Structure formats: C-alpha cells, structure tokens
Amino acid sequence: MIFFPKSKNKKDISLYKKEYKNYNYFIKHLFNIIKRIYLMSPQEREKKLKFFLKRLEILSEIIDGKVISEFKEICPKEFIQEVISEIKNFEDLTHIDLEILVEEDFKFVSSPSILKFILIEILKNSIWACKNQGKISISFKEDNYNVYIEIKDNGIGIPKEIKDDIFLPLTQFHERFYKGFGLGLSMVKELSRFMACNVEFESYFPEGAIFRLIIPKNIKIKGK
C-alpha cells in the first residue's frame, strides 16, 4: 500500500504521484537490465557491465552539457556512407534491405560528430526492430528553412502505451532491443539540442516506425 502525504492542494498530490511513477519506472527497468547482465557468463557479464556503466557515464555528461559542438558543412551522400560503414563494424546488415534517398545534391551545416552518433543510435534501433530481416529507408530532403532526415523501418514499431516514454533512459519494451540498454534514444534526444535539431517519430505498431530529424538551415559556420 502507498501512502501519500496529506495536502489540501490536489495539485501537490498529483505531482507526488507523478514523481513516484517516474521513480518506479526507472527502478523497474534498471532491475530488468541488471538481472539480464547478472545471468550472463562471467566473461560476458564483466564486458556488458563495463559497457553499461560507460553508456550511463556518457549520458550523464551529455545531460550536464559537457558536449562540444563543432559545426561544418555536410554532404548527405558522402556522410551517410560513412555512417553505414561504421554501423557495419558492429551490426549485421546482410539481411537488411537498405535504401538511401537523397533528394538532390545539396549541402547543409551541422555538427558531423553529433549527427553521426544520433543516426547510428536510431539506425541500430531500426536494425534490432527488424531483427536483421526487413527494410530500412534513409532519406535526406530540404526546403527553404530545414533539412529533413528520415529513418523508416518495417520492424515491430512502438506500442502506443510507451510512446511518451520512448526517449526516457532505460526504455525497452521487447526482447529484440535487449542487445542494448535502452539508453540510445535518450542520448539522441539530449544530443539533438546541441545542434538545434528537433527529433520526431511516428509509429505504426506492430508494422514499423519513422524517426525524423529536423535541422534548421540558418546555422552558420563560425567565421563565415
């Protein structure tokens, strides 16, 4: 049984319940992740735990604002090939039908290192959602004001009941994502603000999802 403090203000009680819900959410998901690590072999357990702690450290630094944003001109065609080459180092794309669509030969200004990290994290989730069997489409488009990068997959999508939690740390709703720790998308959301980028998503559970990055075109390179 849960007892809430007496208060004449219903708003205070509502906020208390919300805070408890968030606290309980993290405890539950953290317990599940630690339990999975504990059940691994000793060698795998040590490796996985070190990686988990390192990811938590990185997320903590991102939230504290310890990120350097270096803006440069980016060519989509060349840039996405670099991203795909890096992903192939740790993910099997053999059974993925990968489609890359660039509207035209244009360039835009952003932070290459942050954008690469964001795209890799979103693409990893798409690969896991497809379970190495599916189609992933990456497109670059532009208008007078923004550059739009869309990552679309035909994986399992995102259930309606967790759509508000998808960018919270430790969010995992299916065993396909147990290869990670549910930290990638929270990093994506936090990092996006360092490059003035909006992150949106659409889900067609259980048949796919679309993540969309919206990058303003009014960003200038220092000195130009």
Backbone bond lengths (Angstrom), bond angles and torsions (degrees), N, CA, C in turn:
res aa  C-N    CA-C-N  psi(-1)  N-CA   C-N-CA  omega(-1)  CA-C   N-CA-C  phi
1 M - - - 1.457 - - 1.520 108.65 -
2 I 1.357 116.97 140.20 1.462 122.49 -179.24 1.513 108.70 -109.56
3 F 1.344 116.87 128.12 1.454 121.27 178.01 1.516 109.12 -107.44
4 F 1.316 117.22 128.17 1.453 122.04 177.41 1.529 109.24 -101.63
5 P 1.308 117.93 146.45 1.459 120.75 -178.51 1.522 111.63 -62.46
6 K 1.341 115.86 146.62 1.456 120.03 178.89 1.515 109.62 -68.03
7 S 1.311 114.92 136.26 1.458 119.51 179.01 1.511 108.91 -156.23
8 K 1.300 115.05 140.04 1.460 118.93 177.24 1.521 110.32 -80.65
9 N 1.312 114.27 -14.79 1.465 119.67 -177.76 1.529 110.11 -95.38
10 K 1.318 116.96 110.77 1.469 121.27 -178.74 1.520 111.47 -63.56
11 K 1.325 116.02 -28.48 1.467 120.46 179.63 1.525 110.10 -65.08
12 D 1.355 117.20 -40.00 1.469 121.50 179.09 1.520 110.84 -61.31
13 I 1.347 116.49 -43.44 1.464 121.04 179.48 1.517 110.45 -64.28
14 S 1.325 116.03 -40.77 1.464 120.97 179.52 1.518 111.30 -61.30
15 L 1.351 116.42 -43.10 1.459 120.89 179.22 1.520 111.03 -66.07
16 Y 1.338 116.44 -38.30 1.469 121.04 179.14 1.519 110.22 -62.45
17 K 1.322 116.68 -43.93 1.466 121.09 179.33 1.521 110.66 -63.78
18 K 1.335 116.21 -39.04 1.468 120.60 -179.80 1.523 110.40 -64.92
19 E 1.358 115.85 -43.32 1.463 120.03 178.96 1.526 110.87 -63.50
20 Y 1.312 116.78 -39.95 1.465 120.51 179.50 1.528 110.08 -65.16
21 K 1.332 115.22 -40.40 1.471 119.58 179.22 1.521 110.61 -60.69
22 N 1.351 116.96 -44.52 1.462 121.01 179.21 1.523 111.36 -63.93
23 Y 1.329 116.10 -41.58 1.468 121.76 178.90 1.530 109.98 -61.91
24 N 1.325 116.08 -47.03 1.462 121.63 179.96 1.521 111.49 -63.22
25 Y 1.339 116.20 -36.29 1.462 122.39 179.02 1.533 110.51 -59.10
26 F 1.340 116.59 -48.67 1.464 120.67 -177.62 1.525 111.82 -69.11
27 I 1.330 116.93 -39.73 1.460 120.43 178.57 1.525 110.53 -60.33
28 K 1.318 116.88 -44.75 1.466 121.83 -178.19 1.526 111.36 -62.27
29 H 1.327 116.55 -48.35 1.461 120.22 -176.54 1.528 111.69 -72.62
30 L 1.327 116.73 -35.97 1.463 119.81 177.28 1.531 110.29 -65.07
31 F 1.328 116.63 -40.13 1.461 121.33 177.39 1.526 111.37 -60.12
32 N 1.335 116.69 -44.69 1.471 120.88 -178.84 1.530 111.80 -63.01
33 I 1.338 116.62 -40.31 1.468 120.82 -179.48 1.529 110.70 -68.70
34 I 1.326 117.30 -46.21 1.470 121.12 179.25 1.526 110.43 -62.86
35 K 1.322 116.97 -37.68 1.465 121.58 178.71 1.522 110.54 -62.57
36 R 1.335 117.44 -43.45 1.471 121.09 179.24 1.529 110.66 -63.60
37 I 1.336 116.54 -41.32 1.466 120.55 178.54 1.525 110.38 -64.53
38 Y 1.316 116.79 -41.82 1.476 122.13 -178.45 1.527 111.68 -61.70
39 L 1.325 116.77 -33.87 1.462 121.13 -176.53 1.534 113.34 -81.29
40 M 1.326 117.41 -2.80 1.460 121.00 178.35 1.521 111.40 -77.68
41 S 1.324 115.95 168.19 1.470 120.42 174.72 1.524 108.25 -65.52
42 P 1.350 118.90 156.01 1.475 121.61 -177.15 1.527 113.48 -52.98
43 Q 1.349 117.28 -43.44 1.469 120.55 -178.54 1.533 111.26 -66.82
44 E 1.332 115.52 -46.02 1.464 120.73 -179.57 1.529 110.13 -68.18
45 R 1.338 116.44 -35.81 1.463 121.68 -179.00 1.528 110.89 -61.64
46 E 1.339 116.17 -46.61 1.464 120.24 -179.26 1.524 111.35 -63.79
47 K 1.323 116.20 -42.76 1.458 121.67 -179.78 1.528 111.18 -63.71
48 K 1.339 115.98 -44.81 1.460 121.63 -177.66 1.526 111.34 -68.67
49 L 1.324 116.97 -39.40 1.455 121.05 -179.26 1.528 111.02 -65.79
50 K 1.343 116.61 -42.19 1.466 120.51 177.61 1.528 110.84 -60.88
51 F 1.332 115.24 -41.87 1.463 120.30 -179.76 1.531 110.64 -66.01
52 F 1.340 116.27 -41.21 1.461 121.63 179.64 1.526 110.73 -62.33
53 L 1.339 116.84 -45.83 1.461 121.40 179.99 1.530 111.18 -65.01
54 K 1.336 116.76 -36.51 1.459 120.93 178.60 1.523 110.71 -66.04
55 R 1.340 116.25 -40.42 1.468 119.84 178.70 1.527 110.77 -65.07
56 L 1.333 116.39 -40.29 1.466 120.34 177.75 1.531 110.66 -63.30
57 E 1.334 115.74 -38.81 1.460 120.64 178.71 1.525 110.97 -63.86
58 I 1.328 116.13 -43.94 1.468 120.84 179.43 1.525 110.25 -62.70
59 L 1.345 116.68 -45.14 1.463 120.71 179.82 1.519 110.63 -61.43
60 S 1.326 116.50 -40.86 1.468 121.13 178.71 1.525 111.10 -61.05
61 E 1.337 116.46 -42.37 1.469 120.98 179.67 1.524 110.98 -67.03
62 I 1.325 116.09 -37.28 1.466 120.03 178.29 1.525 110.06 -63.92
63 I 1.336 116.54 -46.79 1.459 121.45 -179.78 1.531 111.24 -62.51
64 D 1.342 116.46 -34.84 1.474 121.42 178.45 1.525 112.51 -76.64
65 G 1.328 116.79 -3.35 1.458 120.28 176.99 1.508 114.85 84.35
66 K 1.333 117.47 16.51 1.468 121.24 -178.46 1.532 110.59 -87.45
67 V 1.324 114.88 61.82 1.464 121.13 -177.79 1.523 108.88 -131.54
68 I 1.325 115.90 133.13 1.462 120.73 177.53 1.529 108.48 -101.32
69 S 1.328 116.11 121.30 1.461 121.23 179.98 1.524 109.53 -102.32
70 E 1.305 116.65 110.94 1.468 121.18 177.44 1.529 107.60 -108.65
71 F 1.330 116.50 114.53 1.458 120.99 -174.56 1.527 111.44 -93.50
72 K 1.321 114.41 134.28 1.462 121.67 178.97 1.517 109.63 -141.18
73 E 1.319 114.88 168.82 1.466 120.33 176.06 1.529 109.11 -78.84
74 I 1.316 116.24 133.95 1.465 121.50 -176.48 1.516 110.84 -120.42
75 C 1.327 115.63 132.99 1.461 122.19 173.34 1.532 107.63 -99.85
76 P 1.339 119.66 111.84 1.474 122.41 -174.06 1.527 114.64 -51.86
77 K 1.324 118.15 -45.05 1.464 121.45 -176.27 1.519 111.90 -60.78
78 E 1.320 116.46 -45.36 1.465 120.51 -179.76 1.531 110.56 -73.21
79 F 1.321 116.03 -40.53 1.456 121.11 -175.67 1.527 112.37 -63.96
80 I 1.326 117.22 -45.83 1.469 119.54 -177.09 1.523 111.16 -67.53
81 Q 1.334 117.86 -29.36 1.462 120.47 176.07 1.529 110.79 -66.61
82 E 1.330 116.62 -37.07 1.466 120.94 175.66 1.528 110.56 -63.65
83 V 1.325 115.93 -41.66 1.471 121.24 179.43 1.530 110.32 -62.78
84 I 1.334 116.67 -47.18 1.470 121.38 -179.11 1.532 110.73 -63.08
85 S 1.335 117.04 -41.89 1.470 120.66 179.13 1.521 111.28 -60.65
86 E 1.338 116.10 -38.92 1.461 120.07 179.74 1.530 111.27 -69.52
87 I 1.319 116.83 -40.05 1.470 120.79 179.55 1.527 110.92 -62.90
88 K 1.328 117.04 -36.39 1.463 121.10 -178.66 1.522 112.46 -63.14
89 N 1.339 116.93 -16.89 1.467 120.19 178.70 1.521 112.58 -70.82
90 F 1.341 116.93 -24.15 1.470 118.77 -177.57 1.530 114.49 -135.42
91 E 1.334 118.35 1.79 1.464 121.00 176.55 1.522 109.97 -132.36
92 D 1.330 115.98 141.31 1.459 122.11 179.31 1.530 109.37 -85.87
93 L 1.329 116.23 115.37 1.465 121.23 -179.99 1.529 111.91 -104.48
94 T 1.320 116.78 10.44 1.463 121.61 -175.41 1.521 112.52 -55.78
95 H 1.330 116.11 -42.05 1.464 120.04 -175.65 1.533 112.59 -101.60
96 I 1.332 116.82 15.71 1.456 120.86 177.68 1.523 110.02 -101.92
97 D 1.324 116.10 127.48 1.462 121.36 173.79 1.527 106.86 -84.93
98 L 1.318 116.41 99.74 1.464 122.02 -173.94 1.527 110.68 -99.29
99 E 1.317 115.82 124.66 1.463 121.70 -179.13 1.524 109.29 -119.68
100 I 1.328 116.25 128.74 1.467 121.49 179.10 1.526 108.77 -116.94
101 L 1.323 115.68 123.29 1.457 121.57 -177.06 1.524 110.08 -123.48
102 V 1.323 117.23 117.22 1.461 122.04 175.10 1.511 106.52 -115.96
103 E 1.329 115.70 119.40 1.462 121.79 -173.50 1.528 112.52 -53.87
104 E 1.317 115.75 -44.07 1.458 121.23 177.18 1.520 108.00 -161.85
105 D 1.324 115.80 174.82 1.461 119.96 -177.55 1.527 109.52 -82.10
106 F 1.340 116.64 86.74 1.458 120.95 -179.26 1.531 109.59 -123.73
107 K 1.322 115.98 169.17 1.459 122.10 176.82 1.527 109.03 -129.22
108 F 1.340 115.79 156.50 1.454 119.80 177.44 1.526 108.57 -147.21
109 V 1.316 116.36 165.38 1.457 121.83 -177.33 1.528 109.88 -104.90
110 S 1.326 115.85 129.78 1.462 121.80 175.96 1.524 108.50 -163.57
111 S 1.322 116.13 -173.99 1.464 120.68 177.24 1.530 108.42 -94.58
112 P 1.340 118.42 107.41 1.471 120.87 -176.70 1.524 113.82 -57.49
113 S 1.335 117.20 -42.24 1.463 120.19 -176.50 1.529 111.61 -67.09
114 I 1.329 117.02 -43.39 1.470 120.45 179.66 1.521 110.41 -69.62
115 L 1.338 116.75 -44.32 1.460 120.18 -179.13 1.525 111.08 -62.73
116 K 1.322 117.36 -39.10 1.467 120.62 178.18 1.531 110.49 -62.55
117 F 1.332 116.43 -44.75 1.467 121.21 178.80 1.533 110.06 -59.49
118 I 1.330 116.52 -46.34 1.466 121.65 -178.87 1.527 111.23 -61.44
119 L 1.317 116.90 -47.34 1.473 120.58 -178.85 1.526 111.60 -64.35
120 I 1.325 116.75 -39.98 1.466 120.34 179.10 1.529 110.41 -62.98
121 E 1.335 117.63 -43.62 1.465 120.76 -179.45 1.526 111.64 -64.65
122 I 1.329 117.17 -42.23 1.468 120.17 179.44 1.531 110.44 -67.56
123 L 1.336 116.44 -42.53 1.462 120.34 -179.64 1.530 112.02 -65.53
124 K 1.331 116.84 -37.25 1.469 120.03 176.12 1.518 110.46 -59.15
125 N 1.325 116.60 -43.64 1.459 120.41 178.35 1.523 111.58 -63.57
126 S 1.332 116.69 -38.53 1.467 120.60 178.29 1.526 110.96 -65.67
127 I 1.332 116.52 -40.82 1.465 121.26 178.82 1.531 110.20 -62.86
128 W 1.324 116.22 -45.90 1.465 120.05 179.51 1.525 110.98 -65.85
129 A 1.340 116.69 -37.23 1.467 120.55 179.41 1.523 110.89 -63.12
130 C 1.336 115.75 -33.73 1.469 120.80 178.88 1.527 111.76 -83.90
131 K 1.324 116.94 -11.95 1.460 122.87 -176.88 1.528 111.15 53.70
132 N 1.345 114.93 44.63 1.465 122.38 179.03 1.524 113.92 61.54
133 Q 1.311 117.08 16.87 1.469 120.70 176.02 1.521 108.44 -142.00
134 G 1.309 116.49 97.11 1.453 118.42 -178.68 1.512 111.75 171.43
135 K 1.314 115.30 -166.60 1.457 121.19 -178.22 1.523 109.82 -124.19
136 I 1.332 115.79 133.37 1.458 122.43 176.16 1.517 108.41 -125.81
137 S 1.316 115.46 128.81 1.461 121.31 -179.83 1.527 109.35 -116.31
138 I 1.338 116.28 131.31 1.465 121.71 177.32 1.527 107.82 -119.47
139 S 1.317 116.39 123.22 1.469 118.66 -177.79 1.528 111.30 -129.07
140 F 1.328 115.01 145.54 1.466 122.90 175.14 1.526 107.72 -118.89
141 K 1.332 115.98 125.07 1.464 120.80 177.73 1.520 108.58 -135.59
142 E 1.315 115.77 163.91 1.462 119.66 178.07 1.524 110.87 -146.25
143 D 1.331 115.19 155.58 1.456 120.58 167.39 1.528 106.52 -131.42
144 N 1.301 118.56 -160.37 1.465 120.20 -176.78 1.521 113.70 -70.38
145 Y 1.331 116.04 -17.93 1.462 119.47 -172.43 1.533 114.98 -116.91
146 N 1.332 116.83 -31.62 1.463 120.14 -172.06 1.527 113.18 -137.83
147 V 1.328 113.71 160.79 1.470 121.72 167.35 1.522 106.22 -107.66
148 Y 1.336 116.64 134.66 1.465 121.69 -178.01 1.531 109.47 -116.24
149 I 1.309 115.96 121.60 1.467 120.92 175.69 1.522 107.48 -113.07
150 E 1.326 116.35 121.27 1.465 120.97 -179.21 1.517 111.13 -116.84
151 I 1.319 115.83 133.50 1.468 122.20 173.78 1.522 106.56 -116.66
152 K 1.303 115.70 111.62 1.468 121.32 -176.18 1.524 109.68 -116.44
153 D 1.345 116.74 133.89 1.462 119.80 177.74 1.528 109.89 -134.64
154 N 1.328 115.35 161.75 1.473 120.38 177.65 1.523 110.51 -108.35
155 G 1.343 115.63 35.32 1.463 121.30 178.37 1.516 111.99 -76.80
156 I 1.337 116.24 -148.85 1.464 119.83 -173.08 1.523 113.34 -84.88
157 G 1.329 118.32 -7.72 1.455 119.89 178.49 1.521 112.66 74.25
158 I 1.330 115.38 -168.94 1.468 122.07 -177.42 1.524 108.55 -124.73
159 P 1.328 118.36 122.09 1.466 120.97 -179.90 1.531 112.12 -60.39
160 K 1.304 116.11 145.97 1.461 122.47 -177.86 1.521 111.80 -57.93
161 E 1.337 116.80 -37.19 1.466 120.28 -174.37 1.526 113.93 -69.48
162 I 1.345 118.53 -15.83 1.479 118.90 178.61 1.530 112.41 -115.09
163 K 1.326 117.29 8.96 1.467 119.25 -176.26 1.534 112.30 -60.68
164 D 1.348 117.36 -29.43 1.461 120.22 178.55 1.523 112.75 -79.77
165 D 1.333 116.60 -11.48 1.471 121.07 -177.13 1.528 113.02 -108.24
166 I 1.330 117.40 0.26 1.459 120.89 -169.16 1.535 112.89 -59.87
167 F 1.341 117.90 -28.38 1.460 120.44 -179.25 1.528 112.74 -99.33
168 L 1.334 116.83 6.23 1.467 119.91 175.94 1.525 109.89 -80.35
169 P 1.345 118.48 144.16 1.473 120.16 177.43 1.525 111.31 -58.60
170 L 1.318 115.46 145.81 1.474 125.06 175.33 1.529 113.87 75.29
171 T 1.322 118.07 10.51 1.461 119.93 -179.82 1.526 110.74 -73.34
172 Q 1.312 116.66 116.76 1.465 123.75 174.93 1.526 107.69 -144.14
173 F 1.325 116.77 129.20 1.461 118.59 -176.84 1.528 112.85 -122.52
174 H 1.334 116.91 -1.81 1.466 119.68 -177.10 1.522 108.87 -150.20
175 E 1.323 116.40 147.94 1.471 121.32 -177.69 1.523 113.16 -63.37
176 R 1.329 117.83 -18.52 1.470 119.90 177.63 1.527 111.74 -61.68
177 F 1.341 116.53 -25.26 1.464 120.71 -176.98 1.521 112.79 -97.04
178 Y 1.335 117.24 6.73 1.458 120.41 -176.87 1.530 112.69 -71.82
179 K 1.328 116.55 -8.41 1.463 119.51 174.75 1.527 110.27 -65.49
180 G 1.340 115.18 -28.51 1.461 120.91 177.12 1.517 110.52 -104.92
181 F 1.356 115.49 -160.48 1.463 120.14 -176.75 1.521 112.64 -126.45
182 G 1.321 117.75 8.59 1.459 119.13 -178.08 1.521 113.04 74.14
183 L 1.344 116.25 25.79 1.469 120.48 -179.60 1.532 112.57 -107.90
184 G 1.327 116.77 -19.52 1.463 121.31 -173.74 1.511 114.29 -57.84
185 L 1.334 117.50 -49.86 1.460 119.95 -176.48 1.524 112.39 -71.79
186 S 1.329 117.17 -28.65 1.470 119.08 175.20 1.528 109.55 -67.23
187 M 1.353 116.71 -36.16 1.460 120.86 175.33 1.525 110.47 -65.49
188 V 1.329 115.77 -41.63 1.467 121.10 178.43 1.529 110.44 -56.54
189 K 1.323 115.92 -48.58 1.469 120.71 -177.82 1.515 111.31 -63.75
190 E 1.334 117.35 -44.24 1.463 120.65 -178.82 1.526 111.64 -68.48
191 L 1.337 116.67 -40.37 1.468 120.31 -178.48 1.526 112.80 -70.34
192 S 1.320 116.51 -29.32 1.471 120.05 -176.08 1.527 112.10 -58.86
193 R 1.341 116.92 -30.97 1.471 119.17 -177.90 1.526 111.92 -71.28
194 F 1.339 117.96 -19.71 1.456 120.61 179.38 1.536 111.61 -79.08
195 M 1.317 116.53 -9.80 1.465 119.53 177.00 1.523 111.02 -126.41
196 A 1.349 115.26 22.82 1.468 122.44 176.22 1.518 112.48 53.20
197 C 1.319 115.43 39.30 1.470 121.42 -174.94 1.532 110.42 -110.09
198 N 1.324 116.59 138.44 1.463 121.63 173.62 1.523 109.05 -96.71
199 V 1.320 116.53 140.63 1.467 121.69 178.14 1.525 108.50 -117.35
200 E 1.323 115.73 124.21 1.461 121.57 177.96 1.525 109.10 -123.93
201 F 1.340 116.17 161.01 1.453 118.57 173.53 1.520 110.84 -148.31
202 E 1.313 114.40 151.94 1.463 122.09 173.69 1.521 107.03 -127.15
203 S 1.331 116.19 140.89 1.458 119.83 -179.75 1.519 110.43 -124.04
204 Y 1.323 114.88 140.29 1.460 121.49 177.57 1.522 108.69 -122.72
205 F 1.341 114.57 47.68 1.460 121.92 -177.41 1.525 111.20 -50.79
206 P 1.360 118.61 131.05 1.470 126.49 4.91 1.530 113.12 -100.82
207 E 1.321 117.80 37.64 1.467 119.38 -173.03 1.525 113.54 -130.47
208 G 1.323 117.94 45.04 1.452 118.37 170.69 1.514 115.65 118.75
209 A 1.337 114.62 169.99 1.463 121.73 -179.53 1.521 109.71 -153.27
210 I 1.323 114.90 158.94 1.462 121.60 175.45 1.522 108.42 -129.09
211 F 1.332 116.93 127.65 1.457 121.88 171.43 1.519 107.21 -108.86
212 R 1.316 114.88 136.00 1.469 119.76 -175.20 1.527 110.05 -128.80
213 L 1.334 116.08 126.70 1.460 122.07 174.49 1.519 107.96 -102.77
214 I 1.325 116.62 130.37 1.462 121.42 179.22 1.528 107.64 -116.87
215 I 1.325 115.73 110.42 1.467 122.11 -174.77 1.529 109.45 -111.72
216 P 1.320 118.76 120.70 1.468 120.87 -179.41 1.524 112.28 -65.92
217 K 1.311 115.86 145.93 1.465 120.53 -177.00 1.531 112.90 -92.05
218 N 1.335 116.20 -1.15 1.478 118.52 -177.42 1.529 112.87 -88.72
219 I 1.333 117.28 9.88 1.464 120.62 178.03 1.538 109.33 -76.07
220 K 1.301 115.68 131.93 1.463 121.08 -178.79 1.528 110.88 -110.88
221 I 1.331 115.98 144.68 1.473 120.85 173.35 1.524 107.91 -77.33
222 K 1.333 116.17 133.49 1.455 120.57 -178.77 1.534 110.41 -57.02
223 G 1.320 115.11 129.66 1.453 119.53 178.36 1.517 113.29 96.24
224 K 1.366 116.36 -6.87 1.466 118.66 179.55 1.515 109.92 -111.95
